[in-house]
C-alpha cells in the first residue's frame, strides 16, 4: 500500500485544493492527507519539525523554507494568487465598494467587521486601515476571527461584514455572499507557491501532486474557487 502524500497548506487555498484532490486521487491511485493552518503557522510548524511532503503557502515563505533546507531546492513552483474581498450575509442589501471612497464609507458605516487577525490577509487589512486614515474609527469595531472562520462569522451573525481572501468567501456560500473584491487601487494579491519537502517520504508521488496542482488541468477549478494563476515559476 502506498503511503499518503502529506499536504500542508494555507487555509486560503483549502477550498480550491480540496476540490482538486479527488481528481488527482482518481487519476493516480495515490492518496492525499491534507492539513490546513494560516500561512505563518504552517511555516512555523514546519520549522519546528512538522513532517510534510508538499507545502502550499505564501511564495516568500516557501522560499525561506527552501533556504533553510526544509523544502527541496529547485522544487518551488508558482501556484496562484488570491485577491481580497468583502463578505456579507446572503440576502443583504447591495453595497458599493467599487472605489476607494465607497470602500472607506462601507467600512465606516459597518457595525462590525470580521478579519483574520492571525493570517496574512488580516495583517494587510490592518495596515490598509492605517493607510486610508480610518484606523481609529474602524479598528474598535473589528472582530478577530480564527483562520478559516472569518467569512463564516458573517453567516453566523457575529459580524456585519468580513474582509478575507475571495476563496474563503466563495467557500462559505450559501450563507455568505461576496459583496465584491477590493477596489483595484487597494487590492493586495496573496501569492502562493508549492514546494516539495526535503525529507518527503515519497518524492516521486509528491512530485506528481505538485505537477498536477500547477498544470493547466487544474485551471478551471481554481478559477471557479477564486484562485488566479501566476504563470511565472521561481
Secondary structure as the mmCIF struct_conf table of DSSP 4:
data_model
#
loop_
_struct_conf.conf_type_id
_struct_conf.id
_struct_conf.beg_label_comp_id
_struct_conf.beg_label_asym_id
_struct_conf.beg_label_seq_id
_struct_conf.end_label_comp_id
_struct_conf.end_label_asym_id
_struct_conf.end_label_seq_id
HELX_LH_PP_P HELX_LH_PP_P1 UNK A 2 UNK A 4
STRN STRN1 UNK A 5 UNK A 10
HELX_RH_AL_P HELX_RH_AL_P1 UNK A 11 UNK A 28
STRN STRN2 UNK A 32 UNK A 37
HELX_RH_AL_P HELX_RH_AL_P2 UNK A 39 UNK A 47
TURN_TY1_P TURN_TY1_P1 UNK A 48 UNK A 49
BEND BEND1 UNK A 53 UNK A 53
STRN STRN3 UNK A 54 UNK A 58
HELX_RH_AL_P HELX_RH_AL_P3 UNK A 59 UNK A 67
TURN_TY1_P TURN_TY1_P2 UNK A 68 UNK A 69
BEND BEND2 UNK A 70 UNK A 70
STRN STRN4 UNK A 71 UNK A 71
TURN_TY1_P TURN_TY1_P3 UNK A 73 UNK A 74
STRN STRN5 UNK A 77 UNK A 82
STRN STRN6 UNK A 84 UNK A 89
TURN_TY1_P TURN_TY1_P4 UNK A 90 UNK A 91
HELX_LH_PP_P HELX_LH_PP_P2 UNK A 92 UNK A 94
BEND BEND3 UNK A 98 UNK A 99
HELX_RH_AL_P HELX_RH_AL_P4 UNK A 100 UNK A 109
BEND BEND4 UNK A 111 UNK A 111
STRN STRN7 UNK A 113 UNK A 116
TURN_TY1_P TURN_TY1_P5 UNK A 117 UNK A 118
BEND BEND5 UNK A 119 UNK A 119
HELX_RH_AL_P HELX_RH_AL_P5 UNK A 120 UNK A 132
TURN_TY1_P TURN_TY1_P6 UNK A 133 UNK A 133
HELX_RH_AL_P HELX_RH_AL_P6 UNK A 135 UNK A 138
HELX_RH_3T_P HELX_RH_3T_P1 UNK A 139 UNK A 141
STRN STRN8 UNK A 142 UNK A 145
TURN_TY1_P TURN_TY1_P7 UNK A 147 UNK A 148
HELX_RH_AL_P HELX_RH_AL_P7 UNK A 150 UNK A 155
TURN_TY1_P TURN_TY1_P8 UNK A 156 UNK A 157
BEND BEND6 UNK A 158 UNK A 158
BEND BEND7 UNK A 160 UNK A 160
STRN STRN9 UNK A 161 UNK A 165
HELX_RH_AL_P HELX_RH_AL_P8 UNK A 166 UNK A 171
TURN_TY1_P TURN_TY1_P9 UNK A 172 UNK A 175
STRN STRN10 UNK A 176 UNK A 181
HELX_LH_PP_P HELX_LH_PP_P3 UNK A 182 UNK A 183
TURN_TY1_P TURN_TY1_P10 UNK A 184 UNK A 186
HELX_LH_PP_P HELX_LH_PP_P4 UNK A 189 UNK A 189
STRN STRN11 UNK A 190 UNK A 196
STRN STRN12 UNK A 197 UNK A 197
TURN_TY1_P TURN_TY1_P11 UNK A 198 UNK A 199
BEND BEND8 UNK A 201 UNK A 201
HELX_RH_AL_P HELX_RH_AL_P9 UNK A 203 UNK A 213
TURN_TY1_P TURN_TY1_P12 UNK A 214 UNK A 214
BEND BEND9 UNK A 215 UNK A 215
HELX_RH_3T_P HELX_RH_3T_P2 UNK A 216 UNK A 218
HELX_RH_AL_P HELX_RH_AL_P10 UNK A 219 UNK A 224
TURN_TY1_P TURN_TY1_P13 UNK A 225 UNK A 226
HELX_LH_PP_P HELX_LH_PP_P5 UNK A 227 UNK A 227
STRN STRN13 UNK A 228 UNK A 228
HELX_LH_PP_P HELX_LH_PP_P6 UNK A 229 UNK A 229
#
